[in-house]
Amino acid sequence: MSVPSSPDQTLMFAEAAEAPAAVARQAEACRAPLAALVAALRATPPRAVVTLARGSSDNAATVGRYLIETHLRLLTSSAAPSVASVYEAAPDYAGTLMIAISQSGRSPDLLSAAETAKAGGATLAAMVNDAASPLAALADTFLPLMAGPERSVAATKSFIASVAGLIRLVAEWAGDGDLRAAMDALPALLGRAWALDWSPALPLLKDAGNLYVVARGHGFGVAQEIALKIKETCGFHAEAFSAAEVRHGPMAIVGRGFPVLLLGQDDESRDSVAGLAGEFAARGAVVMSAGLGDAPGLVLPTIDAHPAIQPLLQAQSFYRLANALAVARGRDPDHPPHLAKVTETL
């Protein structure tokens, strides 16, 4: 495996830096199809929302689930693609909205699940980066991610674009003016988030073998994404937990020197995450935090913004750190071992 000579020489670095432009392109490209979709959803509200995704796209779907349920009060669930592709079962999708999210739009299990959902009565909206993909063609409404070509195996700008697309959908569907304004500001804020310096975390993670990433609410999907990227690009074990769930069994293995990254946003969930910082520090854990103010341990810089987009800004800052950390650990973040860009699960 060839290791890049510098972190800024990787595809991951270049592609993550393109996220602000991708989100700006998406706003224009999705304007008309999103308006038509929202009009239809308001005229005939779905009884539930179902997300369909794998990998980073599924982490984006987790963010969307929390936002849909809190802003629109609609029950939202994640579809298990194997129900259709392996078990050949067909749940009752009548009256539901399925949101399928994919970078490639070509994975056989996602296509099978999407076809089954449509046949069962679902309205299919697809957020896909490849406009020529079978999933985009299958959709009742195609919402292009507009991330552009992404050659690094580690998805970055396509994750940012997926979450942005979901937030945009929620903002328009709910008619939330504050959230619309936040989305208008998002490209510029992503640029600022990319420039933030999270490098003080490098020496704390360079030789790490484990990491807990803890968040709550819609920040949990970003915690999942961070844990996934640590495994993919940096080659050590990381796991995401809700601030409520980590207090159960997982807390038992946290001791001296165990690294923990806590993420918070300025909403009702913040205090429950912040309260864990002292508990982890008391156990001798290596505590890092973003968005929690004056917490024990290393405080990483963040940007004040609407709480719906704060976790996404943290993801953008993290991508720069993960890329540098991978190189510091002697790994090529663009070509993780045993992985391919398009994973064709059945």
C-alpha positions in Angstrom: 0.0 0.0 0.0 1.4 3.4 -1.0 1.1 6.1 1.6 0.6 9.7 0.4 3.5 12.0 1.1 1.2 14.6 2.5 -2.4 14.7 3.8 -3.3 17.4 1.2 -2.3 15.1 -1.6 -5.1 12.6 -1.2 -8.4 12.3 -3.1 -10.2 12.3 0.2 -8.8 15.7 1.0 -9.7 17.2 -2.4 -13.2 15.7 -2.5 -14.2 16.6 1.1 -13.1 20.2 0.3 -15.6 20.2 -2.5 -18.6 19.7 -0.2 -19.6 23.4 0.0 -19.8 23.6 -3.8 -21.7 20.3 -4.0 -24.3 21.6 -1.6 -24.7 24.8 -3.5 -25.2 22.9 -6.8 -27.8 20.7 -5.1 -29.9 23.6 -4.0 -30.4 24.7 -7.6 -30.7 21.2 -9.1 -33.3 20.0 -6.6 -35.5 23.2 -6.5 -38.1 22.0 -9.0 -38.4 18.3 -8.2 -38.4 19.0 -4.4 -41.2 21.6 -4.8 -43.3 19.0 -6.7 -42.6 16.3 -4.2 -43.5 18.6 -1.2 -46.7 19.7 -2.9 -47.7 16.0 -3.4 -46.7 15.1 0.2 -48.8 18.0 1.6 -51.8 17.0 -0.6 -51.6 13.4 0.4 -49.6 13.0 3.6 -47.9 9.6 4.0 -48.7 7.4 7.0 -45.0 6.8 7.6 -41.5 7.3 6.1 -39.1 4.5 5.3 -35.4 5.1 4.5 -33.4 2.7 2.4 -29.6 2.9 2.4 -26.3 1.2 3.2 -23.0 2.5 4.7 -22.4 6.2 4.8 -25.8 6.7 3.1 -27.5 4.9 6.0 -25.7 7.1 8.5 -27.2 10.1 6.6 -30.6 8.4 6.8 -30.2 8.2 10.6 -29.8 12.0 10.7 -32.9 12.3 8.5 -35.0 10.0 10.7 -34.5 12.2 13.7 -35.2 15.4 11.8 -38.4 14.0 10.1 -39.8 12.7 13.4 -39.0 15.8 15.4 -40.0 18.4 12.7 -42.8 16.6 11.0 -43.9 14.1 13.7 -44.0 11.3 11.1 -43.0 7.8 12.2 -39.7 6.9 10.3 -38.1 3.6 10.0 -35.1 2.1 8.2 -35.8 -0.7 5.7 -33.7 -3.8 5.8 -32.8 -4.5 2.2 -32.4 -8.2 2.7 -36.1 -8.6 3.5 -36.7 -8.2 -0.2 -33.4 -9.3 -1.7 -32.7 -12.4 0.4 -36.1 -13.4 2.0 -38.2 -12.2 -1.0 -40.7 -10.8 1.5 -42.9 -7.8 0.7 -44.0 -5.6 3.7 -47.1 -3.4 3.4 -45.7 -0.2 2.0 -49.1 1.3 1.1 -49.3 5.0 1.8 -45.6 5.4 2.8 -42.8 7.5 1.4 -39.6 5.6 0.8 -36.4 7.7 0.7 -33.6 5.8 -1.0 -30.1 7.2 -0.6 -27.1 6.0 -2.6 -23.9 7.3 -4.0 -23.9 4.9 -7.0 -27.6 3.8 -7.2 -26.5 0.4 -8.4 -26.4 -1.9 -5.5 -28.6 -5.0 -6.2 -30.1 -5.2 -2.8 -31.2 -1.6 -2.7 -32.7 -1.9 -6.1 -34.6 -5.0 -5.1 -35.9 -3.3 -2.0 -36.9 -0.2 -3.8 -38.8 -2.2 -6.5 -40.6 -4.2 -3.8 -41.6 -1.0 -2.0 -43.0 0.6 -5.2 -44.9 -2.5 -6.0 -46.3 -2.5 -2.4 -47.6 1.0 -2.7 -44.8 3.3 -1.6 -43.9 6.6 -3.2 -40.2 6.4 -4.0 -37.9 9.4 -3.7 -34.3 8.7 -4.5 -31.3 10.8 -3.5 -28.6 9.5 -5.8 -25.3 11.0 -7.0 -25.3 9.1 -10.3 -28.1 10.5 -12.4 -27.7 7.6 -14.9 -28.2 4.9 -12.3 -31.0 2.4 -12.2 -32.2 3.7 -8.8 -32.5 7.2 -10.2 -34.5 5.9 -13.1 -36.8 3.8 -10.8 -37.7 6.7 -8.6 -41.0 8.6 -8.7 -39.0 11.7 -7.7 -35.2 11.9 -8.3 -33.3 14.4 -6.1 -29.7 14.6 -7.4 -27.0 14.8 -4.8 -24.8 16.8 -7.1 -21.6 15.8 -5.3 -19.8 15.1 -8.6 -17.4 12.3 -9.2 -16.1 10.7 -6.0 -13.1 8.5 -6.6 -11.9 8.0 -3.1 -13.4 4.8 -1.5 -14.1 6.9 1.6 -17.3 8.8 0.9 -17.1 12.4 2.1 -18.8 15.0 0.0 -21.6 12.5 -1.0 -22.4 12.0 2.7 -22.5 15.8 3.3 -24.7 16.1 0.2 -27.0 13.3 1.4 -27.6 14.9 4.8 -28.0 18.3 3.2 -30.6 16.9 0.8 -32.5 15.4 3.8 -32.4 18.6 5.8 -33.6 20.5 2.7 -36.5 18.1 2.3 -37.5 18.6 5.9 -37.2 22.4 5.7 -39.4 22.6 2.7 -42.0 20.0 3.8 -42.3 21.6 7.3 -42.3 25.1 5.9 -39.6 26.0 8.4 -38.2 29.4 7.6 -35.3 29.2 10.0 -34.2 25.9 8.6 -34.5 27.2 5.1 -32.2 30.1 6.0 -29.7 27.7 7.6 -29.6 25.7 4.4 -28.9 28.9 2.4 -26.0 29.6 4.7 -24.7 26.0 4.7 -22.2 26.1 1.8 -20.3 29.0 3.4 -20.4 27.4 6.8 -19.1 24.1 5.4 -16.1 26.1 4.0 -15.5 27.6 7.4 -15.8 24.2 9.1 -13.3 22.7 6.7 -10.8 25.3 7.7 -11.1 24.6 11.5 -8.1 23.0 13.1 -8.9 19.6 14.7 -5.2 18.5 14.5 -4.7 18.6 18.3 -6.6 15.3 18.3 -3.9 13.7 16.1 -1.4 12.8 18.8 -4.3 11.5 21.0 -5.4 9.1 18.2 -2.3 8.2 16.3 -1.6 5.0 18.2 -5.2 4.4 19.3 -6.8 0.9 19.0 -10.3 1.9 20.0 -12.6 4.9 20.0 -16.1 5.7 21.2 -18.0 8.4 19.4 -20.9 9.6 21.4 -23.8 11.9 20.4 -27.6 12.1 20.6 -30.5 13.0 18.4 -29.7 13.8 14.8 -26.0 14.1 15.8 -26.0 10.3 16.3 -26.0 9.7 12.6 -22.8 11.8 12.3 -21.3 9.9 15.2 -22.0 6.7 13.2 -20.3 8.2 10.1 -17.3 9.3 12.1 -16.9 5.8 13.6 -17.2 4.2 10.1 -14.6 6.6 8.6 -12.2 5.8 11.4 -12.5 2.1 10.6 -12.3 2.6 6.9 -9.5 5.1 6.6 -7.5 4.8 9.9 -7.6 1.1 10.4 -8.7 0.8 14.1 -11.9 0.0 15.9 -14.4 2.8 16.5 -18.0 2.5 17.6 -20.8 5.1 17.8 -23.2 5.3 20.7 -26.2 7.3 21.8 -25.4 9.2 25.0 -28.2 7.3 26.6 -27.2 3.9 25.3 -23.5 4.1 26.2 -24.4 4.3 29.9 -25.5 0.7 29.7 -23.0 -2.1 28.9 -20.5 -0.1 26.8 -19.4 2.1 29.7 -17.9 -1.0 31.4 -14.8 -1.1 29.1 -13.9 2.6 29.3 -10.9 3.1 31.5 -7.6 5.0 31.6 -6.3 6.0 28.2 -9.5 5.0 26.4 -10.3 7.7 23.8 -13.8 9.1 23.6 -15.1 11.8 21.2 -18.3 13.5 22.3 -20.4 15.6 19.9 -23.2 18.0 20.8 -25.6 20.4 19.1 -27.5 23.3 20.7 -30.8 21.5 21.3 -32.5 19.5 24.0 -30.0 16.7 23.7 -26.9 18.7 24.5 -26.9 18.5 28.3 -27.2 14.7 28.3 -24.0 14.4 26.1 -22.2 17.1 28.1 -22.9 15.3 31.3 -20.9 12.3 30.1 -17.7 14.3 29.6 -17.0 14.4 33.4 -17.9 10.8 33.9 -15.5 9.7 31.1 -12.7 12.0 32.5 -13.2 10.5 36.0 -12.5 7.1 34.6 -9.2 8.3 33.0 -10.5 8.3 29.5 -9.0 10.5 26.8 -11.9 12.9 26.3 -12.3 15.0 23.1 -15.4 17.0 22.5 -17.0 19.3 19.8 -20.0 21.5 20.4 -20.2 21.0 24.2 -18.6 24.2 25.3 -16.1 24.1 28.2 -15.9 20.3 28.7 -13.1 18.3 30.3 -10.3 17.3 27.9 -9.6 18.5 24.4 -12.2 20.9 23.1 -12.3 21.0 19.3 -13.4 24.2 17.6 -16.9 24.4 16.1 -19.1 27.0 14.4 -22.3 28.5 15.9 -25.2 27.6 13.6 -28.7 26.3 13.5 -28.7 23.0 15.6 -30.0 21.0 12.6 -26.8 21.7 10.7 -24.2 21.8 13.5 -23.5 18.0 13.4 -23.0 18.2 9.7 -20.4 21.0 10.1 -18.6 18.8 12.7 -18.5 16.0 10.1 -16.8 18.3 7.6 -14.2 19.3 10.2 -13.7 15.7 11.1 -13.0 14.5 7.5 -9.9 16.7 7.4 -8.8 15.2 10.7 -9.5 11.6 9.6 -7.6 12.1 6.3 -4.5 13.5 8.2 -4.8 10.7 10.9 -4.8 8.0 8.2 -1.7 9.3 6.6 0.0 9.7 10.1 -0.8 6.1 10.8 0.8 5.0 7.5 -2.4 4.3 5.5 -3.8 5.5 2.2 -7.3 6.8 3.0 -8.3 6.6 -0.7 -7.7 2.9 -1.0 -8.6 1.1 2.3 -7.8 -2.7 2.2 -10.6 -5.1 1.1 -13.0 -2.3 0.1 -14.3 -1.0 -3.2 -16.1 2.2 -4.1 -19.3 0.4 -5.2 -20.4 -2.4 -2.9 -22.8 -4.6 -4.7 -24.5 -6.4 -1.8 -27.2 -8.9 -2.7 
